[in-house]
Each structure stands twice: as structure tokens, then as C-alpha cells.
Amino acid sequence: MIKLNGYPSRIKSPNDYYAYILNLIHSGKLAEDQGYCFFEFQDASRHIYEAILDVCRRRGISEVHDIGCGYAFQAPMFANAGIVYLGIDRDDDLLPFVPRGQNLFYKFAKYPTYCPPIKKPWHTAAISSLCVGFLCEGEDVWEMMARSCEFFIGHIPESEYPAMKKFYDIRRVYLYDETIEILFCQRKEIS
């Protein structure tokens, strides 16, 4: 069972969660700006996170650290797949609105910040849907990420490739819907 702001919901699929969020928006339990954030997620980021989840399943990832999680509408997708989810965001005003449940954790801090693995350190992946490269960027971000997570799975702007390649090797590029590239990267040895 996943909870949002104290309201229980039986979530079996991403569509169940979206229906639940829409109900909260229409009932006035989510503010208008939170509703806009949801629609943005539904229209754009949802497909990216579904693709990231698919890669996590294929690669046996047991824990993800979502850099720039926002309202964490994507969190139940991972938790329902049995993957421990750590959402990281700098805006602690989001805390009352993030989903609650088993295997859902949050850290509110400006990235880069060290986030040790919660459960299985050798199957932990940092994930991002464009937050790395727009909200936080550069070598210090990738270095801290490499200290926390063995893998990176996500969608980033090409401008981040040089910094990323200092700490991670691209192992595979997955193409979804012929437009979304999801990188699967493994950490290089760091000193």
C-alpha cells in the first residue's frame, strides 16, 4: 500500500497511481502547481521513468537513487517492482506530498550530497530524467554519484557526457520510442 499525504491507495500499476493523483487534484487535496507538476510528469517524464525501470529490471538493480525526484510521482513504479527507491531533491517543501510506503525513502539536500546505499551496495543505480545536466551538473556531481552508486541509468543532455565519462563507462544505450536515449553506465574504479 502506498500513501500520499496520509491518504491510502492500493496501487497495482502506474495507471492506478495516475488515477489516484488525478482524484486528489480534482478533490482539491493537491494544490494547482502540484497538479501542473503531475501533468508534466504524465506527459514527459513518465515515459523516461518507465524506460529507466525497464533497464533496472533487465540489469537486476535492487536500489535506485533518483536525483531530482521532485514530487516523486515515479516512486511507486520502482517500489512496486521490488526496487528500493531513494528520492533526492533540494526542495524539502515537497516532503508532505511524496508517496509513502515500503522501500520508499527520501533525502532533501542540494546535490551533490553523499547518499550511501540503503540495502545492496553493489546493485545500486543513480537515476535521472534530465535533472542531472539542468539542475545539477559537472564533475563534482558525477564524482559524488560514483561514490554512492555503481551504475547510472538515465536520460541526460549531451553536454554532460564529458564529465560523466570521467567516472562512468557507457555499457549500453537503450532507445525508447525512437527518441529517448537511456544510458546504462557502470562506475569506473575511483580512488
N, C-alpha and C positions, 0 to 999 in steps of 0.2 A: 504494500500500500504506500502510495506517495502522498505527501501532504504539501499544500501550498498555503502559506499564511494561516495555518490552522484548519483548513477545510480539507477533509479527507476525500480521496478519489481513488477508485480502483482502475489503475492504468495497465492495460494489456498491450497497447501499441502506441506509436507516436500519434496516430489519429485520435485515439481516446484522450490523449493529453491535450491536443489542439482543441477538441470539443470542450474539454473542461475549462481551458483558458478562455475560450470564447464565451462560455457561460458566465465566468467571473467578470469579463469585460461588460457584457450586457446587463449584468445584475448590479454593476457599479462597484464591485469589490476590488477591481483593478482600476487605477487612475488612467486617464486618457493617454498620457505619454507612455505608460506601460503597455497599453493596448497597441500603440503605434510600434513599439519595440517588438511586440509579438508578431504583428503583421509583417514587419521587416524580416523577422526570423522565418516566418512561414514561407515567405516568397523567395528568399535568397539563401540564407544560411542553412535552412533545414536540409536542402539537398547536399550541401557540403558536409554537414554533420552526419547525414545518413551514409555518405560515401566514406567518411572517416571511420564510422562504426563498422562498415563492411571490411575495411582494411584491418581494423583491430581484431575482428573475428578471424579473418584469414591468417593473421600472424600470431594469434594466441596471446594478445595483450590482455593482462589482467587488471591494469590500473591506468587511468589517464589523468593528466594534469592539464586542464583546459585553461589556457592563457587568454584572459579577456572574456570570461564566461558571461558577463552581463547578467541578465535575469535567469540564466541557466535553463532556458526552456528545453535545451537539448539533454540535460542531465538524466531524465528518466529513460531516455533511449539507451544510454550506457548501463545504468543501474539494472534495468530490466533484462539486459543481455548478460548480467552477471559480472560486469566490469566495475571496479571501484572507481568512483568519479570524484576528483578534487577540482572544484571550480576556483579559479584565481582571478580576482578583479580588484581594482583600486577603489571602487565606489562602495563603501560599506552601507550606504543608504539602501542598497539592494537587498540586504540581509533579510528583512521581513518577507520578501517576495520570492526568494529562491525555493525550489522544491525541496522537500524534506523526505527522508526515507533511509532505508538500509543502503549502505555503500555510497551515500552522498555526503560529501564533506566540502567545506568552503574555507578559503583564506582570503581576507581582504587586505591587500597590500599593493603597493606600486611595484610592478615587475621591472627589473629582475629582483627576485627575492628567492631565497633558498627554500625549497619545499621537498623534504626527504620523502621517499616512497612510504605510503601508509602500510602496505601489506607485502607485495612481492617486488623487491627492487630490480630484479633482472627481467621483468616483463612490464616495465613502466614506460609509457609514452607520453611526451608532451604533445598536445594537440592545439591547433589554432585554425580559425577561419578568418584570416586576414588581419586579426588583431596584431600578430607579430608582423611588423612591417609598416603598420599605420599608427597604432597606439604605443607600441614599444618597438625599438629597432636597434640594430647594431651588434657589435661583437660581445658587449657585456651581457646582453640578453641571451645570446646563443651559448656563451660560456656557462652562465648560471643554469640554463636549461640542461646542458650536457652534464653538469654536476648532479642534477636531480633525476634525469631520465635517460635511459639507454636509447630510446627511439624518439623520433619526431615524426608525426603524421599530420599533414595539414596542407592548407592552401595559403601560399604566401606570394607577395609580389616578387618579381624577378630581381628587384633592387636588393633584396635580402640574401640572394644566393651567395655572393662572395663571403659575407660574414658567416652564414650557415655552413658553408663548405670548410671553414676552418675547424669546426667542431663535429660535423656530421658528414658521413658519406651517403649520397643518394643511392639506395639499393634498388628502388623501382619507382616508376612514375605511373600511377593509375589514371586513366582518362575516363571521366564520367560525363554522360550526356554530351560528348564531343566538345565540351567547353571548359569543364572543371578539371584541373590537374591536381591530384592529391599525391604529394610526395611521401614516400616511405623511406626514412633515413635512419641509419644506425650510427651511434656515437663512435667517434674515433677515440683512441687512447688519449687520455688527458693527464697532465702531470699535476 
